[in-house]
Amino acid sequence: MAQVPSPRPLADLINAQEPGWDLVSDWLRAAKNQVQVLPKTPARADSTLLAAQVTTRSPMGAIIYETGGLLVDGGWLRILGSGSPALNRTLMGWNQGKPAGLLLVADDVLGGFYALNGGAFGSESLGKIFYFAP
């Protein structure tokens, strides 16, 4: 029987040497549409990063740990982070009870969802984002 690995502690998930936030910040500066970076609540950022078990070296970990979420084009697109009053849900909380093999990472005002493939849509497209129209 396979053993479930122990969760990594918060200190192991925070990468100060190669922070993914630098890359995300570059994307934000180059964005054609307005992007609002929602403020994080430190305790909620810690708990969401722990639940996700990804490092802040990755863009997803950086968005979780550094933001409450991102609102693109006046909120047309909502990218989940660690939650804030303007986007009162966390990336991991939003995924509780959802199918294994995918992670919902964003939604839009029309009711569409954006899912990160963790195997649910085939191994050839692991790590790719899929859009589900309303």
Backbone as a chain_set.jsonl record, in Angstrom:
{"seq": "MAQVPSPRPLADLINAQEPGWDLVSDWLRAAKNQVQVLPKTPARADSTLLAAQVTTRSPMGAIIYETGGLLVDGGWLRILGSGSPALNRTLMGWNQGKPAGLLLVADDVLGGFYALNGGAFGSESLGKIFYFAP", "coords": {"N": [[0.844, -1.172, 0.0], [0.592, 2.189, -0.88], [2.215, 4.926, 0.652], [0.975, 7.984, 1.923], [2.474, 11.052, 1.331], [3.905, 13.15, 3.876], [2.609, 16.37, 4.689], [4.335, 19.286, 3.575], [6.03, 21.686, 5.603], [5.259, 25.206, 6.103], [7.574, 26.83, 5.89], [9.144, 25.364, 4.099], [7.789, 25.739, 1.755], [7.995, 28.361, 1.008], [9.881, 30.198, -1.143], [12.463, 32.158, -1.136], [14.738, 32.641, -2.602], [14.288, 32.205, -5.355], [11.784, 33.636, -6.188], [8.537, 33.182, -7.433], [6.919, 35.335, -7.69], [8.288, 37.423, -8.913], [8.225, 36.786, -11.662], [5.427, 36.76, -12.062], [4.897, 39.449, -11.481], [6.213, 40.666, -13.639], [4.536, 39.778, -15.713], [2.194, 41.129, -14.968], [2.939, 43.825, -15.309], [3.27, 43.846, -18.073], [0.754, 43.378, -19.013], [-2.06, 43.832, -21.144], [-4.624, 44.498, -20.429], [-6.207, 46.043, -17.582], [-5.112, 45.028, -14.381], [-6.025, 44.247, -11.192], [-4.437, 43.829, -8.188], [-5.36, 42.107, -5.488], [-5.301, 42.745, -1.99], [-3.636, 40.647, 0.382], [-4.439, 38.614, 3.242], [-2.268, 37.891, 5.722], [-2.38, 35.506, 7.439], [-4.346, 33.986, 6.184], [-3.174, 33.666, 3.68], [-0.975, 32.096, 4.392], [-2.297, 29.723, 5.317], [-3.674, 28.92, 3.01], [-1.6, 28.464, 1.18], [-0.322, 26.357, 2.513], [-2.367, 24.424, 2.321], [-2.447, 24.08, -0.447], [0.102, 23.116, -0.997], [2.157, 23.861, -2.774], [5.097, 25.497, -3.976], [6.294, 28.886, -3.498], [7.854, 29.484, -5.593], [6.635, 28.764, -7.903], [4.296, 30.204, -10.26], [1.575, 29.858, -9.466], [1.772, 29.295, -6.697], [2.965, 31.687, -5.908], [0.96, 33.587, -6.519], [-1.05, 32.709, -4.789], [0.243, 33.122, -2.302], [1.06, 35.797, -2.289], [-1.115, 37.383, -2.919], [-4.593, 38.313, -2.52], [-5.998, 37.563, -4.615], [-6.542, 38.081, -8.164], [-7.981, 40.573, -10.143], [-8.993, 40.891, -13.335], [-9.365, 43.187, -15.956], [-11.34, 44.912, -14.787], [-12.61, 43.05, -13.187], [-13.732, 41.21, -14.832], [-12.452, 38.818, -15.33], [-11.562, 36.583, -12.808], [-8.964, 35.65, -10.903], [-8.027, 33.222, -8.686], [-6.64, 33.544, -5.415], [-5.449, 33.852, -2.201], [-7.75, 34.809, -1.154], [-9.88, 37.625, -0.375], [-11.659, 40.563, 0.837], [-12.856, 41.563, -1.512], [-12.901, 39.379, -3.166], [-14.044, 36.856, -2.007], [-13.079, 34.111, -1.538], [-10.927, 31.307, -1.432], [-8.302, 29.791, -3.379], [-7.902, 27.043, -2.767], [-10.068, 26.511, -1.072], [-12.225, 26.905, -2.809], [-11.992, 24.688, -4.351], [-12.661, 22.502, -2.808], [-14.263, 19.413, -2.593], [-14.412, 19.164, -5.313], [-13.804, 17.418, -8.453], [-11.04, 15.076, -8.548], [-7.801, 15.559, -10.027], [-7.959, 17.943, -11.335], [-7.812, 21.513, -10.994], [-9.634, 24.222, -10.121], [-8.932, 27.442, -11.08], [-9.676, 29.982, -11.804], [-12.418, 32.184, -12.716], [-15.034, 33.651, -14.76], [-17.127, 36.57, -15.416], [-19.252, 35.711, -16.902], [-19.791, 33.196, -16.074], [-18.104, 31.175, -16.737], [-15.475, 28.74, -16.222], [-12.049, 28.216, -15.337], [-9.738, 25.704, -15.479], [-6.955, 24.018, -14.133], [-5.143, 21.446, -15.5], [-4.588, 18.479, -13.896], [-4.338, 15.918, -14.651], [-6.885, 15.018, -15.184], [-7.723, 15.603, -17.748], [-6.166, 14.165, -19.441], [-2.785, 12.997, -19.883], [-1.101, 14.225, -21.693], [-1.582, 16.906, -21.676], [-0.919, 17.92, -19.186], [-0.765, 20.368, -16.65], [-1.753, 22.378, -18.246], [-4.19, 24.954, -18.956], [-7.689, 24.729, -19.011], [-10.728, 25.875, -20.441], [-14.066, 26.196, -19.417], [-17.031, 26.828, -20.729], [-20.042, 28.605, -19.819]], "CA": [[0.0, 0.0, 0.0], [1.391, 3.412, -0.999], [2.095, 5.868, 1.755], [0.701, 9.372, 1.582], [3.564, 11.857, 1.873], [3.558, 14.145, 4.895], [2.583, 17.73, 4.146], [5.523, 20.094, 3.83], [5.749, 22.865, 6.433], [5.22, 26.486, 5.402], [8.939, 27.294, 5.591], [9.626, 24.642, 2.918], [7.023, 26.168, 0.583], [8.346, 29.741, 0.681], [11.162, 30.233, -1.833], [12.927, 33.547, -1.199], [15.844, 32.745, -3.553], [13.739, 32.261, -6.711], [10.343, 33.841, -6.008], [7.68, 33.227, -8.615], [6.255, 36.637, -7.762], [9.009, 38.25, -9.882], [7.663, 36.463, -12.969], [4.04, 37.241, -12.078], [4.971, 40.914, -11.56], [6.532, 40.989, -15.038], [3.303, 39.583, -16.485], [1.252, 42.195, -14.622], [3.406, 45.057, -15.956], [3.112, 43.712, -19.523], [-0.65, 43.082, -19.335], [-2.785, 44.797, -21.98], [-5.802, 44.896, -19.653], [-5.951, 46.412, -16.19], [-5.139, 43.928, -13.415], [-6.009, 44.704, -9.805], [-3.89, 42.854, -7.246], [-6.097, 42.232, -4.231], [-4.42, 42.54, -0.838], [-3.753, 39.37, 1.092], [-4.414, 38.541, 4.698], [-1.144, 36.963, 5.91], [-2.749, 34.194, 7.997], [-5.09, 33.252, 5.148], [-2.19, 33.3, 2.663], [-0.234, 30.952, 4.942], [-3.117, 28.505, 5.359], [-3.994, 28.502, 1.641], [-0.38, 27.884, 0.617], [-0.167, 25.044, 3.153], [-3.357, 23.507, 1.742], [-2.084, 23.813, -1.842], [1.365, 22.375, -1.004], [3.017, 24.273, -3.885], [6.046, 26.498, -3.499], [6.149, 30.236, -4.037], [8.657, 29.565, -6.821], [5.681, 28.618, -9.006], [3.343, 31.313, -10.343], [0.382, 29.593, -8.668], [2.129, 29.497, -5.3], [3.206, 33.117, -5.701], [-0.338, 34.274, -6.506], [-1.698, 32.333, -3.526], [0.926, 33.659, -1.123], [1.273, 37.246, -2.358], [-2.333, 38.141, -3.235], [-5.924, 37.808, -2.21], [-6.521, 37.2, -5.925], [-6.328, 39.07, -9.214], [-9.161, 40.932, -10.929], [-8.545, 41.331, -14.65], [-10.323, 43.958, -16.755], [-12.455, 45.348, -13.952], [-13.263, 41.904, -12.555], [-14.271, 40.314, -15.858], [-11.804, 37.542, -15.023], [-11.149, 36.538, -11.4], [-7.968, 34.609, -10.661], [-8.075, 32.966, -7.25], [-5.433, 33.552, -4.594], [-5.758, 33.454, -0.826], [-9.01, 35.423, -0.757], [-9.904, 38.998, 0.132], [-13.055, 41.012, 0.874], [-13.368, 41.75, -2.874], [-12.977, 38.048, -3.788], [-14.08, 36.145, -0.726], [-12.88, 32.665, -1.621], [-9.532, 30.945, -1.673], [-8.132, 28.796, -4.435], [-8.107, 25.689, -2.258], [-11.438, 26.413, -0.571], [-13.121, 26.811, -3.963], [-11.827, 23.361, -4.94], [-13.116, 21.427, -1.924], [-15.363, 18.634, -3.135], [-14.348, 19.116, -6.781], [-13.159, 16.179, -8.913], [-9.581, 14.979, -8.513], [-7.163, 15.657, -11.338], [-8.062, 19.301, -11.867], [-7.87, 22.556, -9.982], [-10.254, 25.444, -10.626], [-8.029, 28.533, -10.722], [-10.263, 31.281, -12.147], [-13.733, 32.175, -13.356], [-15.352, 34.936, -15.374], [-18.449, 37.092, -15.067], [-20.277, 34.988, -17.658], [-20.025, 31.902, -15.442], [-17.125, 30.202, -17.205], [-14.451, 28.324, -15.268], [-10.726, 27.887, -15.848], [-9.23, 24.596, -14.667], [-5.601, 23.537, -14.369], [-5.179, 19.996, -15.663], [-3.71, 17.656, -13.075], [-4.499, 14.552, -15.133], [-8.282, 14.745, -15.529], [-7.933, 15.801, -19.185], [-5.119, 13.447, -20.158], [-1.417, 13.288, -19.448], [-0.402, 15.046, -22.682], [-1.839, 18.327, -21.413], [-0.711, 18.221, -17.764], [-0.336, 21.734, -16.389], [-2.416, 23.323, -19.155], [-5.462, 25.501, -18.489], [-8.862, 24.445, -19.839], [-11.858, 26.778, -20.188], [-15.392, 25.585, -19.484], [-18.028, 27.878, -20.951], [-21.301, 28.382, -19.08]], "C": [[0.895, 1.243, 0.0], [1.144, 4.328, 0.19], [1.819, 7.267, 1.215], [1.831, 10.212, 2.166], [3.058, 12.859, 2.909], [3.537, 15.528, 4.255], [3.869, 18.477, 4.51], [5.149, 21.289, 4.702], [5.85, 24.145, 5.603], [6.614, 26.961, 5.004], [9.515, 26.616, 4.351], [8.928, 25.092, 1.64], [7.377, 27.583, 0.13], [9.757, 29.762, 0.107], [11.586, 31.69, -2.004], [14.048, 33.727, -2.227], [15.349, 32.895, -4.994], [12.224, 32.465, -6.633], [9.597, 33.922, -7.341], [6.99, 34.567, -8.779], [6.968, 37.576, -8.736], [8.454, 38.03, -11.29], [6.234, 36.984, -13.088], [4.019, 38.765, -12.193], [5.312, 41.379, -12.97], [5.293, 40.848, -15.914], [2.317, 40.716, -16.234], [1.646, 43.508, -15.295], [3.177, 45.021, -17.464], [1.658, 43.515, -19.953], [-1.277, 44.203, -20.159], [-4.017, 45.329, -21.254], [-5.38, 45.249, -18.233], [-6.047, 45.159, -15.314], [-5.034, 44.539, -12.02], [-5.505, 43.562, -8.932], [-4.586, 43.084, -5.913], [-5.168, 41.957, -3.054], [-4.693, 41.199, -0.156], [-3.926, 39.619, 2.579], [-3.337, 37.509, 5.021], [-1.53, 35.58, 6.444], [-3.485, 33.351, 6.959], [-4.156, 32.823, 4.019], [-1.383, 32.088, 3.129], [-1.057, 29.672, 4.861], [-3.463, 28.009, 3.958], [-2.778, 27.881, 0.971], [-0.117, 26.505, 1.219], [-1.134, 24.021, 2.562], [-2.987, 23.13, 0.313], [-0.822, 22.967, -1.956], [2.173, 22.616, -2.284], [3.952, 25.355, -3.357], [5.772, 27.856, -4.136], [7.088, 30.468, -5.219], [7.745, 29.458, -8.041], [4.77, 29.841, -9.064], [2.095, 31.083, -9.491], [0.662, 29.81, -7.182], [2.351, 30.962, -4.977], [1.896, 33.892, -5.638], [-1.089, 33.959, -5.217], [-1.084, 33.113, -2.367], [1.024, 35.187, -1.114], [-0.004, 38.05, -2.572], [-3.579, 37.506, -2.629], [-6.617, 37.324, -3.467], [-6.216, 38.317, -6.904], [-7.646, 39.309, -9.938], [-8.668, 41.538, -12.235], [-9.69, 42.056, -15.345], [-11.575, 44.319, -15.952], [-13.22, 44.215, -13.291], [-13.909, 40.953, -13.543], [-13.741, 38.898, -15.65], [-11.295, 37.627, -13.592], [-10.221, 35.342, -11.208], [-7.846, 34.441, -9.15], [-6.694, 32.978, -6.614], [-5.802, 33.053, -3.212], [-7.006, 34.14, -0.284], [-8.837, 36.828, -0.206], [-11.365, 39.422, 0.221], [-13.667, 41.18, -0.525], [-13.515, 40.43, -3.634], [-12.912, 37.048, -2.642], [-14.114, 34.63, -0.89], [-11.42, 32.41, -1.933], [-9.47, 29.902, -2.778], [-8.432, 27.395, -3.915], [-9.513, 25.498, -1.702], [-12.438, 26.218, -1.695], [-13.075, 25.413, -4.572], [-12.236, 22.214, -4.03], [-14.325, 20.737, -2.547], [-15.391, 18.558, -4.649], [-13.631, 17.835, -7.2], [-11.638, 16.235, -8.797], [-9.044, 15.135, -9.93], [-7.324, 16.998, -12.011], [-8.149, 20.267, -10.706], [-8.487, 23.786, -10.632], [-9.421, 26.622, -10.142], [-8.614, 29.913, -10.998], [-11.676, 31.072, -12.675], [-13.977, 33.543, -13.966], [-16.789, 35.336, -15.068], [-19.57, 36.394, -15.82], [-20.616, 33.639, -17.04], [-19.1, 30.814, -15.937], [-16.085, 29.916, -16.134], [-13.163, 27.986, -16.0], [-10.13, 26.848, -14.914], [-7.824, 24.217, -15.106], [-5.659, 22.014, -14.418], [-4.126, 19.324, -14.789], [-3.837, 16.189, -13.444], [-5.909, 14.221, -15.569], [-8.536, 14.824, -17.031], [-6.834, 15.155, -20.016], [-3.729, 13.907, -19.764], [-0.662, 14.179, -20.431], [-0.531, 16.529, -22.373], [-1.733, 18.672, -19.926], [-0.208, 19.655, -17.613], [-0.952, 22.783, -17.291], [-3.745, 23.767, -18.546], [-6.554, 25.179, -19.505], [-9.982, 25.397, -19.444], [-13.155, 26.01, -20.365], [-16.417, 26.698, -19.565], [-19.302, 27.563, -20.173], [-22.334, 27.661, -19.93]], "O": [[1.839, 1.335, 0.784], [0.017, 4.478, 0.663], [2.362, 7.674, 0.188], [2.126, 10.109, 3.357], [1.931, 13.348, 2.825], [4.352, 15.825, 3.382], [4.412, 18.319, 5.603], [4.061, 21.844, 4.552], [6.456, 24.156, 4.532], [6.805, 27.446, 3.889], [10.297, 27.23, 3.624], [9.436, 24.846, 0.546], [7.091, 27.961, -1.006], [10.715, 29.389, 0.784], [11.118, 32.373, -2.915], [14.289, 34.846, -2.68], [15.942, 33.644, -5.77], [11.463, 31.561, -6.977], [9.996, 34.65, -8.25], [6.529, 34.905, -9.869], [6.324, 38.44, -9.33], [8.238, 38.991, -12.027], [5.873, 37.582, -14.101], [3.201, 39.313, -12.932], [4.764, 42.373, -13.446], [5.028, 41.701, -16.76], [1.678, 41.21, -17.164], [0.783, 44.228, -15.796], [2.917, 46.06, -18.072], [1.37, 43.491, -21.15], [-1.045, 45.383, -19.893], [-4.406, 46.481, -21.446], [-4.335, 44.811, -17.75], [-6.948, 44.337, -15.484], [-4.08, 45.253, -11.709], [-6.069, 42.468, -8.935], [-4.42, 44.131, -5.287], [-4.343, 41.046, -3.11], [-5.819, 40.703, -0.13], [-3.603, 40.688, 3.096], [-3.476, 36.35, 4.63], [-1.038, 34.574, 5.932], [-3.27, 32.143, 6.868], [-4.32, 31.739, 3.459], [-1.138, 31.165, 2.353], [-0.566, 28.648, 4.386], [-3.54, 26.8, 3.737], [-2.905, 26.879, 0.268], [0.272, 25.583, 0.502], [-0.756, 22.873, 2.33], [-3.19, 21.987, -0.098], [-0.681, 22.187, -2.898], [2.795, 21.696, -2.815], [3.623, 26.049, -2.395], [5.11, 27.957, -5.168], [7.101, 31.562, -5.784], [8.057, 30.007, -9.098], [4.495, 30.453, -8.033], [1.605, 32.018, -8.857], [-0.133, 30.443, -6.488], [1.975, 31.432, -3.903], [1.739, 34.767, -4.787], [-1.697, 34.847, -4.619], [-1.8, 33.693, -1.55], [1.066, 35.799, -0.047], [0.009, 39.272, -2.424], [-3.599, 36.326, -2.279], [-7.698, 36.74, -3.399], [-5.698, 39.367, -6.525], [-8.343, 38.362, -10.303], [-8.004, 42.575, -12.237], [-10.834, 41.602, -15.327], [-12.703, 44.068, -16.376], [-14.364, 44.401, -12.877], [-14.564, 39.992, -13.141], [-14.473, 37.917, -15.775], [-10.673, 38.615, -13.204], [-10.63, 34.187, -11.331], [-7.591, 35.404, -8.428], [-5.718, 32.493, -7.187], [-6.386, 31.981, -3.057], [-7.289, 34.063, 0.912], [-7.796, 37.174, 0.353], [-12.235, 38.707, -0.276], [-14.866, 40.962, -0.703], [-14.199, 40.388, -4.657], [-11.862, 36.475, -2.351], [-15.045, 33.959, -0.444], [-10.766, 33.2, -2.614], [-10.453, 29.223, -3.072], [-9.149, 26.638, -4.568], [-10.09, 24.421, -1.85], [-13.392, 25.453, -1.555], [-14.023, 24.999, -5.24], [-12.165, 21.056, -4.441], [-15.281, 21.387, -2.97], [-16.298, 17.951, -5.219], [-12.926, 17.23, -6.393], [-11.029, 17.296, -8.929], [-9.748, 14.874, -10.907], [-6.874, 17.182, -13.142], [-8.507, 19.897, -9.588], [-7.931, 24.333, -11.585], [-9.222, 26.791, -8.939], [-8.108, 30.911, -10.486], [-12.077, 29.963, -13.029], [-13.221, 34.483, -13.722], [-17.568, 34.546, -14.533], [-20.728, 36.478, -15.412], [-21.599, 33.004, -17.422], [-19.285, 29.645, -15.597], [-15.842, 30.739, -15.251], [-13.186, 27.527, -17.142], [-10.026, 27.072, -13.708], [-7.54, 24.108, -16.298], [-6.161, 21.371, -13.496], [-2.929, 19.574, -14.93], [-3.489, 15.313, -12.652], [-6.113, 13.227, -16.266], [-9.459, 14.185, -17.538], [-6.597, 15.548, -21.158], [-3.524, 15.053, -19.365], [0.315, 14.823, -20.05], [0.324, 17.321, -22.769], [-2.381, 19.608, -19.457], [0.666, 20.097, -18.358], [-0.692, 23.973, -17.113], [-4.344, 23.059, -17.737], [-6.361, 25.338, -20.71], [-10.168, 25.693, -18.263], [-13.327, 25.27, -21.333], [-16.645, 27.422, -18.595], [-19.603, 26.401, -19.903], [-23.442, 27.397, -19.463]]}, "num_chains": 1, "name": "protein.A"}
